Amino acid sequence: MKKILSVLILFFAYTTSTFAEDAAIINAEVNVAVQKFYKNVMGGEEFLGKCKGYLVFPSIYKAGFFVGGEYGEGVLRYDNANQGYYSLKSGSFGWQFGLQKRSMLIAFVSQRALNSFLKSSGWTVGVDGGINVAIWGASKDLSTVSFEKDAVAFVFDEQGLMASVAVEGSQIAPLAK
């Protein structure tokens, strides 16, 4: 068990350099993820058109065996352009086992939320700012929903299996690209 723990800690300690993608690759993957969002979330295109900006992580990889972690890279878009690159990473402990890939889009509904994110050096999800998290069903129309928070995170395109009862907090931080 101690060897497995050591290997997992080393693996996730080096994720930034190991999985770092080229900006052109991230941009292409983000474009695909946004199209999947539009296709799978009724009213998604109209909703994003009203938002002040959004942060897209096209591929977040999560793995765990008692100790786990996740990592993904994405792009912040506002004013109809890419404005910066970010990483999302977390570590977790507890009962967990499996591998999973998913996409996440964080929409900044208000200018206040976008400004708060831009002024920070990153966020810890669940600590900094309030974010509603939605796993969206295809039959719901997003344009008919009002949200209580200034930022809304959508998880979609999940693949793999991850069974867990774990404590975790995801950190979002700027990347130099």
N, C-alpha and C positions, 0 to 999 in steps of 0.2 A: 504493500500500500504506500509506503514511504517513497519508493522508486517512482510509482505512478504519479504521485503528488509532485515530486521533483521535476519530472518530465513535463507535466502540464504547466507548472509555473514557468519553467524555462521557455516552453513553447509560446505562451502568451506574453511573456516579457519581451520577446523579439518580434511581435506581430507587426509593429509599425514598419520596420525596415524589411521584413520578410514579405509582407503582402502589399507594400506600397505600389500603387499603380501609376502609370504615366497619366498626365492630365488629359490627353486626347482619348485614352481608353475610358477614363472615368466619365468624360463628357458624353461619349457614345453610349455607355451603359445607362447613364442618367436619362438620356433621350428615350431609350427603350423603356425604362421604368416608368417615365411619365406617360408614355403611350399606353402601357399596361394599366396604369392608374385610370386614365381616361376611359379605357375599354371596360374595366371591371367595376368602376364606381360610377353609377348613374348620376349625372349632374356634376361630375368631377371637374370637367373642363371649365364649366361656368363658374364653379366654386373657386378654382385656382385663379381664374381671371379677376375675381374680386379681391383676392388676398394681396397683401402688401409684399409678400415674398414667400418662398418655400425652400426648404432644405431637403434634398433627396439623397438617400443612401440606397443605391440599386441592389447591393449585395452585402448583407450582414451575415457573417458566418458565426455560428455558435456551436460549441462543443463542450461536453462535460462528462466527467466520471467522478462524482462526489465534489470535486473542485472543477470549475469551468470558467469559460470566458467567451467573449464575442468581440468581433472586430469588423468594421466596414468603413469605406471611404465614400464621400459624397460631395455634392456641390450646393452652394447657396445661390439661389436665383432671385433677383428682384430687378425692377426697371427693365424687364425683358432681356436680361443678360446674366451670364455667370459672374458672380461677384466674389467667390472665394471657395476654397476647398477645405473640407473638415473630415475629421475621423470620429468614429463612434466606437468606444471600447468599454468593456466592463469585465469585472471578475466576479465570481459568485462561489458560494459554498453552501452545502446542504445536500439533500438527496436529489441527485440528477444523473441522467445518463442519456447520451444520444448525440446526434449531429443535426443541425438545421441550417437552412439558408432562407432568408426572407428579405423583403424590401421594406423601406420605411420612408414616408414623406411627412415632414413636419411643416404645416402651413401656418404662417404668421398672419392671423386674421386682422390684427390691428397694427398701425404704425408704431404704437407704443411697444408692442411685443417685439417687432423687428428691431427697433432702436435699442431695446434692452439687450437683445442677443448680440447686436453689433458692438455695443459698448463693453461687453464682457469679453473675457479671454476664453470663453467656453462655458458650457452649462453642464450641470449634473442633473440628469433627468430625475424628477421627483423631489428635487431640492430647490433648484433655481427656477423661478417662474412657474406658473401653473400650466400644465398641458393636459388636455383631454386626450386619451388614447382610444382609438377606434379600430376594431377589426371589422371591416365593412362587408356586409352582405350585398350581393349583386342586385337584389330586388329592392333595396332602399335607395331613394332618390336624395342625394346629398343637398340639392338645392332647396329642399323643403325643411332642412334641419337648422336649428339655431344652436350655437355652442355657448357654453357659459364661460369658457376660457379664451384668452387672446391667442393661444397657439393650440393646434390640434395635430396629433400624430396619427397617421394611418399606417397600419401594418398590413401588407398584402403580399401576394405571390410566395406564400410559405411552402417550403419543400423540406422533406426529411421528417424525422421524429425526435422530439426532445421531451422526455418525461422529467419533470423537476418540481421540487418544493425547495426553493433556494432563495437566499437573500442576495440581491444584486442592485447596483445602481449604475446606469450608463453615463459615461462622460463624453461630451461632445467638445472637441477642441479644434482650433485652426491648424491647417497643414500648409507647409510651404511647397508650392508647385510651380 
